[in-house]
């Protein structure tokens, strides 16, 4: 296939470790093939270090208007004028990519150039970069991960529509933290968002984008939050409501799912994926969404009774938000003043399992923890309860010493 190749400018990129310049040539190539409209497509060829990439451009022109010596289309027609404007824009984009990498002292490989050119990643505005990178990662993300990261992006954009990479410093991070707290969110939410922002700053750093702040200085804090759990009396209140004849129709499935989790310790992401096919010989067998680990949990008699009363929990699915909204209503009806979400069921299972004499190693396996230190948190919670209870003995001698016989 014969093509007309039009050489254009040469630019260099520096390999920082060796302090050398690598020439990178680009040229516009017009295909010889003419389509049914009498047009040929333009390509961008980029070569460096004896390698070449070819990028199809969204430009088709009549080959007769192309002037090889001038490296442009003839401007005797509107088509030629429009073509030259687009080529000028493309060269400006190429120069912008080159300039950004040079100023950041970063080697621009052909693969990086192609990604930058085709995906148009923003390298000046962090908010725009965050959104572009998030959408690029989306196809390989779990929906819950995307939802969490998109929530952090929305908070960042609400904080500031445009954030130049060069203005990212410790003061800006502190102002963002204050913004999240003043908006009514918890410290746990703020730290979770900060952790995600730190992750995307590191992604920008990996692309060679420079900014004044070292991400190692961003301290995210704990994202675990307060571990709210229900004791046996509180769980019984919900169970009584669940079994009653006056339970609201839209409370049946949330209450059933929550109680089932109170006796199995499953997460909401796993509860949402489980069907009757996951139950075999009174065992729950599934692959955990969060960890990817295969888990097998025995279904005790209480959990069996729950799914008999409400088999819909394995067939009719409702959103996480709807479940948590209904659980708050259920807690209010049952006179439970704690903030109840679905994850409270998992904490309740863990603490009550230990209160009833369960072994820490077995709890680790049921919860699917990879590190025993994760499970030990519940041991500390139960131990703190014991420490508080022992103080009740101080009441024994209140009012005087025991009478002598």
VOGU-3710 file (C-alpha; in Angstrom, 3 decimals, decimal comma):
1> xxxxxxxxxx> 0,000/0,000/0,000  1,503/3,345/-1,057  1,230/6,243/1,333  2,240/9,877/1,266  4,340/10,629/4,364  4,718/14,174/5,578  7,563/14,669/8,051  7,066/17,217/10,760  8,821/18,567/13,826  11,211/16,695/16,050
11> xxxxxxxxxx> 11,035/16,830/19,807  13,081/15,241/22,556  12,331/13,761/25,945  14,880/13,430/28,736  15,633/10,171/30,531  16,212/11,592/33,999  18,593/8,941/35,289  20,973/9,173/32,339  20,407/12,837/31,461  20,157/12,145/27,742
21> xxxxxxxxxx> 17,647/13,303/25,151  15,753/10,788/23,055  14,569/12,115/19,687  10,888/11,542/18,927  9,693/12,295/15,409  6,119/12,662/14,311  4,609/12,758/10,867  1,192/12,825/9,254  0,515/9,949/6,871  -2,238/9,950/4,278
31> xxxxxxxxxx> -3,568/6,535/3,354  -3,715/5,665/-0,327  -7,145/4,065/0,123  -10,027/6,267/-1,010  -13,465/5,598/0,474  -16,794/5,855/-1,331  -16,952/9,573/-0,533  -13,619/10,232/-2,244  -11,757/10,768/1,039  -8,544/9,342/2,506
41> xxxxxxxxxx> -7,785/9,083/6,227  -4,891/10,844/7,919  -2,723/9,008/10,452  -0,225/10,255/12,991  3,015/8,265/13,011  5,376/8,725/15,953  8,839/7,156/16,019  11,428/6,931/18,772  14,394/4,660/19,429  13,766/2,659/16,240
51> xxxxxxxxxx> 10,150/1,978/17,239  6,964/3,377/15,730  3,314/3,737/16,689  0,449/4,674/14,383  -2,616/6,586/15,554  -5,675/6,993/13,339  -6,861/10,594/13,259  -10,481/11,576/12,894  -9,664/13,483/9,717  -10,586/12,432/6,183
61> xxxxxxxxxx> -9,792/14,649/3,212  -9,737/14,622/-0,582  -6,179/13,498/-1,513  -6,136/16,073/-4,339  -5,997/19,008/-1,882  -2,974/17,715/-0,001  0,253/19,702/-0,653  3,225/17,582/0,383  5,876/20,295/0,237  3,881/22,658/2,448
71> xxxxxxxxxx> 2,850/19,839/4,783  -0,672/21,190/4,782  -3,825/21,052/2,733  -4,492/23,657/0,105  -6,572/26,463/1,557  -8,335/27,202/-1,704  -11,283/25,254/-0,316  -13,070/25,308/3,033  -12,165/21,652/3,453  -8,468/22,528/3,279
81> xxxxxxxxxx> -8,839/25,406/5,741  -10,663/23,169/8,224  -8,070/20,389/7,826  -5,184/22,753/8,570  -6,933/24,084/11,662  -7,320/20,526/12,985  -3,689/19,676/12,229  -2,585/22,811/14,033  -4,629/21,765/17,045  -3,054/18,297/16,979
91> xxxxxxxxxx> 0,464/19,717/16,886  -0,381/21,993/19,810  -1,537/18,910/21,729  1,686/17,074/20,869  3,757/20,035/22,082  1,737/20,234/25,301  2,435/16,573/26,056  6,110/17,080/25,283  6,357/20,208/27,418  4,657/18,656/30,434
101> xxxxxxxxxx> 6,993/15,663/30,443  10,069/17,804/29,933  9,144/20,184/32,753  8,455/17,217/35,029  11,830/15,644/34,109  10,052/12,473/33,026  10,911/10,173/30,143  8,130/10,102/27,540  7,910/6,625/26,024  5,861/5,826/22,935
111> xxxxxxxxxx> 3,295/3,943/25,041  2,885/6,897/27,396  2,618/9,282/24,464  -0,138/7,198/22,861  -2,099/7,000/26,101  -1,743/10,723/26,735  -2,668/11,591/23,148  -5,641/9,224/22,820  -7,112/9,507/26,291  -6,342/13,170/26,728
121> xxxxxxxxxx> -5,454/12,868/30,407  -5,505/16,253/32,128  -2,085/17,091/33,549  -2,816/20,518/35,014  -6,116/20,179/36,907  -6,209/17,408/39,544  -10,029/17,366/39,699  -10,210/16,712/35,956  -7,430/14,112/36,241  -9,285/12,342/39,078
131> xxxxxxxxxx> -12,430/12,028/36,955  -10,584/10,860/33,829  -8,583/8,230/35,735  -11,675/7,034/37,599  -13,597/6,485/34,371  -10,601/4,690/32,861  -10,442/2,322/35,858  -14,201/1,785/36,064  -14,489/-1,325/33,821  -12,153/-3,294/36,108
141> xxxxxxxxxx> -13,663/-2,059/39,386  -16,279/-3,645/41,584  -19,397/-1,401/41,511  -19,080/-0,687/45,248  -15,462/0,428/44,823  -16,426/2,747/41,981  -19,291/4,139/44,030  -16,985/4,935/46,963  -14,332/6,545/44,771  -16,909/8,518/42,801
151> xxxxxxxxxx> -18,343/9,830/46,092  -14,866/11,080/47,033  -14,544/12,722/43,604  -17,883/14,527/44,042  -16,835/15,846/47,456  -13,540/17,066/46,017  -15,289/18,824/43,139  -17,765/20,422/45,527  -14,833/21,624/47,625  -13,163/23,193/44,596
161> xxxxxxxxxx> -14,108/22,941/40,918  -10,518/23,233/39,721  -7,353/22,351/41,635  -4,044/22,923/39,870  -1,459/20,253/40,640  0,968/23,017/41,547  -1,292/24,254/44,354  -1,618/20,871/46,076  0,071/21,280/49,441  -0,534/20,479/53,101
171> xxxxxxxxxx> -2,766/23,538/53,623  -5,050/22,503/50,754  -5,417/18,987/52,197  -6,282/20,447/55,599  -8,894/22,740/54,056  -10,460/19,757/52,279  -10,620/17,810/55,569  -12,330/20,766/57,249  -14,747/21,058/54,317  -15,859/17,428/54,659
181> xxxxxxxxxx> -16,362/17,702/58,432  -18,245/21,011/58,170  -20,506/19,410/55,546  -21,725/17,072/58,290  -19,710/13,951/57,498  -17,939/11,837/60,106  -14,191/11,641/60,600  -14,333/8,098/59,255  -15,872/9,345/56,000  -13,355/12,162/55,804
191> xxxxxxxxxx> -10,400/9,797/56,248  -11,875/7,353/53,714  -12,168/10,163/51,139  -8,656/11,347/51,940  -7,327/7,814/51,429  -8,919/7,716/47,964  -7,564/11,165/47,046  -4,097/10,032/48,134  -4,463/6,996/45,878  -5,275/9,177/42,851
201> xxxxxxxxxx> -2,440/11,562/43,636  -0,120/8,558/43,541  -1,626/7,576/40,175  -0,830/11,081/38,911  2,693/10,751/40,294  3,102/7,465/38,410  2,206/9,331/35,202  5,048/11,748/35,825  2,940/14,637/37,117  4,735/16,710/39,729
211> xxxxxxxxxx> 3,173/18,580/42,651  4,632/20,183/45,798  3,213/17,718/48,350  4,807/14,370/49,161  1,912/11,907/49,424  3,738/10,158/52,269  2,910/13,215/54,379  -0,840/12,690/53,910  -1,971/10,923/57,086  -5,364/9,365/56,487
221> xxxxxxxxxx> -6,203/8,130/59,986  -8,476/5,231/60,800  -11,260/4,369/58,357  -12,764/1,729/60,625  -15,045/4,091/62,517  -16,791/3,232/65,763  -17,760/-0,435/65,876  -21,390/-0,328/66,913  -22,831/-3,688/67,909  -26,113/-4,927/69,363
231> xxxxxxxxxx> -26,328/-7,189/72,379  -28,679/-10,147/72,719  -31,536/-8,070/74,148  -31,405/-5,571/71,266  -31,249/-8,322/68,632  -34,219/-10,006/70,328  -36,223/-6,790/69,978  -35,638/-6,783/66,223  -36,419/-10,514/66,050  -39,717/-9,935/67,904
241> xxxxxxxxxx> -40,651/-7,204/65,444  -39,628/-9,420/62,520  -41,880/-12,244/63,764  -44,795/-9,991/64,649  -47,942/-9,517/62,628  -47,596/-5,738/62,566  -44,195/-5,467/60,833  -44,313/-3,093/57,861  -44,166/-4,787/54,493  -41,074/-2,858/53,384
251> xxxxxxxxxx> -39,284/-3,832/56,612  -39,537/-7,617/56,187  -36,591/-8,204/53,834  -34,200/-5,666/55,496  -34,988/-7,102/58,931  -34,584/-10,673/57,683  -31,245/-9,925/55,981  -29,978/-8,078/59,049  -30,924/-10,865/61,466  -29,422/-13,504/59,160
261> xxxxxxxxxx> -26,161/-11,525/59,191  -26,325/-11,247/62,994  -26,065/-15,050/63,123  -23,623/-15,611/60,231  -21,408/-12,500/60,194  -21,694/-11,879/56,441  -21,107/-8,472/54,858  -23,819/-6,624/52,940  -21,907/-7,098/49,657  -22,019/-10,873/50,187
271> xxxxxxxxxx> -25,626/-10,870/51,384  -26,600/-9,129/48,141  -25,024/-11,825/45,949  -26,157/-14,951/47,823  -28,908/-17,103/46,316  -30,377/-20,463/47,306  -27,681/-22,101/45,180  -25,118/-20,980/47,774  -26,783/-23,098/50,476  -25,949/-26,768/50,726
281> xxxxxxxxxx> -26,335/-29,122/53,722  -27,039/-26,197/56,047  -23,836/-24,493/54,964  -23,410/-21,157/53,247  -20,773/-21,395/50,507  -19,690/-18,279/48,623  -16,745/-16,227/47,417  -16,448/-13,013/49,416  -16,751/-9,886/47,271  -14,274/-7,844/49,313
291> xxxxxxxxxx> -11,480/-10,397/49,705  -12,100/-12,882/46,896  -11,728/-15,708/49,435  -13,899/-18,799/49,329  -15,904/-19,073/52,561  -17,999/-21,809/54,115  -20,181/-20,848/57,084  -22,434/-23,221/58,978  -26,046/-22,029/59,210  -27,215/-22,426/62,814
301> xxxxxxxxxx> -30,796/-23,195/63,794  -31,697/-19,548/64,404  -30,415/-18,508/60,953  -32,293/-21,435/59,404  -35,510/-20,235/61,017  -34,947/-16,703/59,694  -34,621/-17,811/56,065  -37,662/-20,089/56,428  -39,711/-17,100/57,567  -38,266/-14,824/54,878
311> xxxxxxxxxx> -36,998/-16,802/51,867  -37,194/-13,591/49,781  -33,834/-12,448/51,171  -32,183/-14,776/48,649  -34,384/-13,890/45,702  -35,531/-10,280/45,948  -32,681/-7,769/46,164  -32,947/-4,152/47,249  -30,227/-1,508/47,259  -27,759/-1,053/50,108
321> xxxxxxxxxx> -29,063/2,472/50,668  -32,653/1,247/50,935  -31,659/-1,479/53,413  -29,812/0,962/55,678  -32,656/3,472/55,471  -35,172/0,817/56,573  -32,874/-0,461/59,340  -32,838/3,000/60,909  -36,652/2,950/60,897  -36,687/-0,554/62,399
331> xxxxxxxxxx> -34,277/0,474/65,163  -36,480/3,444/66,035  -39,602/1,242/66,198  -37,774/-1,247/68,426  -36,539/1,485/70,761  -32,869/0,999/69,873  -31,033/4,304/70,103  -27,827/3,143/68,407  -27,092/4,052/64,778  -27,955/0,786/63,051
341> xxxxxxxxxx> -26,649/-0,018/59,582  -26,240/-3,422/57,970  -22,570/-3,607/58,984  -23,663/-3,454/62,634  -24,916/-7,031/62,126  -21,371/-8,217/61,359  -19,973/-6,472/64,440  -22,845/-7,872/66,509  -22,117/-11,400/65,334  -18,424/-11,083/66,208
351> xxxxxxxxxx> -18,873/-9,623/69,695  -21,741/-11,946/70,641  -19,818/-14,960/69,332  -17,006/-14,120/71,767  -19,414/-13,287/74,592  -20,938/-16,739/74,188  -17,530/-18,391/74,514  -16,544/-18,726/70,833  -12,862/-19,124/69,959  -10,941/-16,288/68,333
361> xxxxxxxxxx> -9,397/-18,520/65,631  -12,808/-19,836/64,610  -14,178/-16,300/64,484  -11,293/-15,316/62,199  -12,266/-18,062/59,759  -15,981/-17,238/59,833  -15,351/-13,536/59,221  -12,858/-14,340/56,469  -10,077/-12,222/57,987  -6,590/-12,753/56,568
371> xxxxxxxxxx> -4,904/-11,261/59,657  -5,707/-12,296/63,222  -5,125/-8,674/64,314  -8,339/-7,709/62,486  -10,251/-10,220/64,594  -8,496/-9,215/67,836  -10,316/-5,882/67,718  -13,460/-7,719/68,840  -11,557/-9,392/71,674  -10,546/-5,932/72,902
381> xxxxxxxxxx> -14,156/-4,722/72,716  -15,382/-7,644/74,851  -12,437/-7,229/77,238  -13,283/-3,548/77,728  -16,836/-4,578/78,620  -15,477/-7,000/81,223  -13,230/-4,288/82,644  -16,215/-1,965/83,006  -18,357/-4,694/84,586  -15,755/-5,501/87,226
391> xxxxxxxxxx> -16,141/-1,933/88,508  -19,631/-2,913/89,657  -17,946/-4,594/92,613  -17,116/-1,144/93,923  -20,799/-0,885/94,868  -20,423/-3,759/97,326  -18,950/-1,695/100,163  -20,786/1,542/99,477  -22,629/2,616/102,596  -20,072/1,256/105,035
401> xxxxx> -18,039/-1,815/105,867  -19,738/-5,157/106,489  -21,203/-5,595/109,942  -19,358/-7,875/112,323  -21,131/-10,933/113,645
//
